[in-house]
Amino acid sequence: MAGATGGRVRAVVFDVGQVLFDWDPAHLYGKLIPDPHERDWFLTHVVTRAWHFQHDAGRPFAQTSAELIARFPDQRDRILAYGERWLETIAGPVPGTHDLVHALAEAGVPLYAITNFSAEFWARFRPTAPLFDCFRDIVVSGVEGVAKPDPAIFRLARRRFGLECGEALFVDDQPANVAAAVTQGFLGHRFTSSAALARALAALNLPLPVEATPAASA
């Protein structure tokens, strides 16, 4: 855990993908491309993480898919499936973290999120995820036009959430995102498991019931 000190941590700010929900394009393309070698090629050269990041930064799928189809016309149907079946890229909850969210919410700890997420995909996903009813506000990169690890998204979030320097723990699985958050006044925790996160929360004296404390399984 790293970051600003000098104030009591009173809020927790979560990342979404790989912290709260298991997101991976391979979850969808495992259904569409059975051959593992062909699937690996497709995810390495066509629907890549770098291509997807454009959506997180605010570009619409209609534009990015048209550009990609122009480069790979023989992959048209598979590329379009990404937009049509995007919800299938999410396999389900990350084990243990939803329990921590509910425990913190029940204890009255203010919860927020900062997520790299396409605005159009978020509009589809949010109604399927009642977990976010526990959150007071969520900054979505595709809506704001700025994505992690740009420090600007953390400055925006801290202003919008009304958090002073050192008042919030930011939880993310990506070291670069955690490091950027720390430069903007958050305490940072790199997520590796719900058990490690529970220990970090307990170390900050954030209220958790017994069943959500560090004894939770990794």
Buried (B, 14 or more C-beta within 10 A) or exposed (E): BEBBEEBEBBBBBBBBBBBBBBBBBBBBBBEBBEEEEEBEEBBEEBBEEEBBBBBBBBBBBEEBBEEBBEEBEEBEEBBBBBBEEBEBBBBEBBBBBBBBBBBBBEEEBBBBBBBBBBBBBBEEBEEEBEBBEBBEBBBBBBBBEBBBBBBBBBBBBBEBBEBEBBBBBBBBBBEEBBBBBBBBBBBBBBBEBBBBBBBBBBEBEBEBEEEBBBEBEE
